[in-house]
Amino acid sequence: MKTGLLLDRAFTEHDPGDHHPEAPGRIEAIINELTASGVADSCKPLPERSVTDDEVLLAHTDGYLKTVLREIDGSSGQLSTGDTNFGPNSLEVARKAAGGLLGAVDGVISGELRNAFCAVRPPGHHATPDRGMGFCIFNNAAIAARYAQQKHGLKRVVIIDWDVHHGNGTQDIFYEDGSVFYFSTHQHPWYPGTGMKEETGSGQGKNTTLNTPLPAGSGMAEIEAAFRGPFTTKMKEFKPDLVIISAGFDSRLDDPLGQLTLSDKDFASLTRILSEMAGEFSEGRLVSVLEGGYNQAGLALAVRHHLEALQSV
């Protein structure tokens, strides 16, 4: 089995405007690096697929979907729900981002793929049930988790988010849901201001949210301690059927939107930790999706190390 890879220039067609950090060049940089290094050729290409309205509703409200369909109408602007810019093709691209991840879930669960990485944009982890914000339209990882449960009958899914920003949207979607565990390491205080240790879930979701807020300058020592310590302990109890990584590479050293200090090799090490966990609990089932990362050259290198680690399992 090979690692699945969704890598397509179609994801450059979401245009949030000039000088925006979440730029089409992010995908171009990844394509260039993975092609030049030969890593892309050793993966199995994943086909494009667009998410349906019903699939969007697995994680978002009908009211929010209607807002998106009404506002992203072939023009350029900003969602009324928050700080997410869009261009003429943004809705189509957002559908492909979420839908492509669902195709990866299908391939991994069927056993056709060893694991998978989806280099998509716009990112998703700030999109709440009823609000797009933080550059995000649809919450790709959250839709994928619900899809894995609904279509494939999986009981428990874990989403690990190592983006420099807390994934408030993913947390909100599953905060009262004990079947999806959300774990985040992130800079704090930082956008969007959520993700305190005290936020652990409520109701049936009590103790299935685990946040590790870190001060600026933190790096692998602090993040690995969180992965190997409290998170590993929780997973021995939770025993996930599927591992989803919200892979934000803005936690890398020298990212313009973050102040954490992970290196490319650190991302490979974190990937191996999660791959080992997936092997122990989830029959190796692991799907990763791109979130942040705004130093384009650094992003591309970090993605290559992440992908090489997935291939080495």
Secondary structure, DSSP 8 states (H G I E B T S, - for coil): -EEEEE--GGGG-----TT-SS-THHHHHHHHHHHHHSTGGGSEE-------HHHHTTTS-HHHHHHHHHH-SSS-EE-TTSS-EE-TTHHHHHHHHHHHHHHHHHHHHHTSEEEEEE--SS--TT-BTTB--TT-SS-HHHHHHHHHHHHH----EEEEE-SSS--HHHHHHHTT-TTEEEEEEEESS-TT----TT----GGGTT-EEEEEE-TT--HHHHHHHIIIIIHHHHHHH--SEEEEEE-GGGBTT-TT----B-HHHHHHHHHHHHHHHHHHSTT-EEEEE----SHHHHHHHHHHHHHHHHT-
